[in-house]
Amino acid sequence: MIKEMLRSTVGWPAGTNALDIDSITSSGEYRTEHDSIGEKEVPMDAYFGVQSLRAAENFRITGLSTHPEMINCLAHIKKAAAIVNAELGYLDKSISEAIVTACDEILKGRFREHFIVDPIQGGAGTSLNMNANEVIANRAIEILGGNKGDYSIVHPNDHVNLSQSTNDVIPTAGKMTAIRLMMQLTVQLSCLDLAFSKKAGEFNHVIKMGRTQMQDAVPIRLGQEFRAYSDSIKRCIARIKKAVDELRPVNIGGTAIGTGINADKEYLDRIVSVLNEISGLELRQANDLIDSTQNLDPFVAASGAVKTCAVALSKIASDLRLMSSGPKAGFGEIKLPSMQNGSSIMPGKVNPVIPEVVNQVAFNVIGNDTTITLAAEAGQLELNAFEPIVFYNLFQSIDTLGYAAETFVDNCVSGIEANEERCRELVENSVGIVTVLAPYTGYERAADIAKKALETGRPVREVIAEEGIMESDELDRILDPFSMTEPTCIKE
């Protein structure tokens, strides 16, 4: 009965990070648990309890389970709370030790399949908090020699959730998770920065036409373009690190609405330092716990930094697609690594699939940022009920942008080659180089030369020579492509 109910109700798609129902119900036995709603059968082998099971039935949204790093952060918080509560005499030492051991096991990767609540859920994260409380309580019960479900030994609320509320646990865990993911993102982006920097040096001698409004402008070095890409990524990294600092103040200890109800003052004084010792993060207790409980603007700032980076990467990806277009009928200035067949009907076609996937990740990140913005704005009075959708979208944005940066480096940027002959050809046949003549001939005369070159299809150099505007030696000096890519003294 329970197995069939779980299959039909939860309905996770195959292959997702979700509940393995067969393994949990393998004994075929069930226990009866109750909550304020009533009684319910729970698989005997399950570490989750009745509240987690109800949530799994109610929230069939994404088909996914909680982000693994969020589970780790919840375990860190529950461990820290158990330690502080025992130190203050509010929790029996044996129960505290069992909770700590259960949390340590979770941090080693155990019991992940028992976190069954969908990441998008109603209740401001209560279901996820209770899922953690129940898994930890049932494992602690086993450690103390009892049977899962015997909450007279270790209770999910009275012991595991002691001195806590969903409303300080979930925001704190969300900030901790975002910090860890964003710091990993900075590592991934640093690799991309390095890849662009290396290409900037490799391509520094390659002269090509710069373009504005998709029209020929003036010459530029390919290395200069790649150096600009590198600088853009450096700014992204700096913004993300600044956003991480905004996430460090946490409201743990504020309990329900930030007033600290049901938490000892000494607990409030100790919890963040213990949490830092356990997690290795440099968290700070928020100056105003009520503000930190009500408002999600630090997550909006974090999302904004990630979105800005996505915009930068997408622009770069689009540039690479343009410069590699062709290979014969387009710009053809660079060659991207050939990664896979590009068509089921056109033999030999190769598409710029890596820049394309970077574009798509960026589009999704931008959409996620809009969702996060709306959810943060929708909070009311003392709490924002929409943290789950904020975390789901933010974590997805950070993860996918990081993975996009990795494949960008490994499967595209590191293998880019310059088509030097094509670049030189386009420069020599472009009328854009007449810009450099303007200080010598005047703007209107230079414009006439450009017009004549376009009408006749002849190179600018030929038109100038034919009209006897300047000596060949001077023309060679002025039209030197490399000199056009840097500030130049035009005085004799």
Residue, then its C-alpha position, 0 to 999 in steps of 0.5 A: m500500500i505505502k509503496e504504491m502510494l509513494r510511487s503514484t504520489v511522489g512520482w520522481p522521474a527516473g535518473t533524478n536525485a530523488l527518493d529510492i522507494d524500493s530500497i526504503t520499503s524493502s522490508g515490507e513493514y511499516r510503522t504508524e506515526h502521528d502529527s497534528i493532522g493525524e496518523k499515517e503509515v511510514p515505511m519501517d526502514a525510513y529515516f524520514g517521518v510523517q511530516s516529511l511523508r506528507a510534504a512528499e505527497n503535497f509538493r510534487i513539483t520538480g521531481l528533485s530532492t534537496h541540493p546536497e550542499m543544503i543538506n550538509c548545511l542543515a546537518h552543520i546547524k543541527k550539530a552546532a545546536a546540539i552541542v550548544n544546547a548540551e553545553l547549556g544543560y538543555l539537552d542530555k549529553s547522550i542525546s546530544e552526542a547521538i545527534v552529533t554522530a547522526c549529523d556527522e554521518i549525513l555529512k559523509g553522504r549517508f541517508r541522502e535518499h531519505f531527504i524526500v521533500d521537493p525543493i519547491q514547497g509551501g511553508a517557508g521551508t518547514s517541510l525541509n527543516m522537519n525532514a532533517n529533524e526526522v532523519i537525524a532523530n531516527r538515526a540518533i534513536e538507532i544509535l541509542g539502541g532504539n527503533k526508528g519512530d520511537y520519539s520518546i528517545v529522541h524527538p525531532n522537535d523537542h531535541v533535534n530542533l531545540s532552540q531553533s525554528t524553521n525561520d532561522v534554520i532555513p535562511t541560515a542554511g540557505k546562506m551557507t549553501a549559497i556561500r559555498l556554491m558561489m566560492q566554488l563558482t569563483v574558482q571555476l570563473s578563475c579558470l575561465d579568466l586564465a584561459f582567456s588571458k592565455k589566449a590574449g597572449e597567444f593572439n596578441h600579434v593577430i590583427k583583425m577588423g574591429r566592428t561596431q553596430m556589426q559594421d567595420a570599424v577600425p583594426i584591433r588585435l585579436g589578443q586585445e579582444f580576448r584580454a577584454y574578455s579576461d577583464s570582464i570575468k575578473r569583474c564578475i569574480a569581484r562582484i560575486k565575492k562582494a555578494v558572498d560577504e553580504l550573505r555572511p550575517v545570519n539570523i540563527g538564534g532568532t527563532a520564529i521571527g527574530t526575537g529569539i523566543n524559546a532560545d536562551k541568551e547564552y545560546l544566542d551568544r554561542i551558536v554562530s561561533v560553534l557553527n563557524e568551527i564546525s562549518g569552516l565558514e566565516l559567518r556573523q550574527a546579524n546585527d538585527l535578527i528581525d531584519s535578517t528574518q524578514n528580508l531576503d535582499p542579500f539573496v537578491a544581491a547574490s542572484g544579481a551578481v550571478k546574473t551579471c556574470a551570466v550576461a557577460l559570459s553570454k556576450i562573450a559566447s555570442d562574440l565567439r559564435l560570430m567570429s567563428s561563423g562560416p567557416k567559408a561564408g561568415f567571418g571565419e576569423i577564429k576556429l572553435p574546436s569541433m566537438q560533435n556533428g552539427s546536423s542530421i541532414m547536412p554532412g560535415k556541418v559543425n556547430p558552435v555547441i559550447p558557446e550555444v550552451v553557455n548562452q542557454v545557461a545565461f538565459n536561464v540564469i536571467g529568468n531565475d533572477t527575475t523569479i528570485t526578485l519577485a519572491a524576495e519582494a513578496g515577503q510579508l511582515e515578519l517572514n518571507a514564505f517564498e525562500p524555497i523558490v529563491f534557493y531552488n533558483l539561486f542554487q541552480s543558477i550558481d551550479t549551472l553557470g559554474y558548469a557552463a564556465e567549466t565546459f567553456v574552458d575545457n571544450c572551447v576557449s582552450g582550443i580556439e585557433a586564430n585564422e590569421e590569413r582571413c583576419r589579414e584579408l578582412v583588414e586589408n579590404s576594409v574601408g574602416i582603415v580610412t579612419v586613421l587618415a582623418p587627422y591628415t586629410g580631414y574627415e570629409r576627404a577620408a569619407d570620400i576615399a571610403k566611398k570611392a573604395l566601396e563603389t569601385g571595390r578597390p582597396v583603400r590603399e590603391v585609391i589613396a595612391e591613385e589620388g596622390i594624397m601622400e607619399s608611399d612611405e608616409l602611407d605605409r607608416i600611417l596604414d601599418p595595422f599594428s599601429m592602428t591598434e594603439p594610441t599613436c602620435i600623429k605629429e611629425 
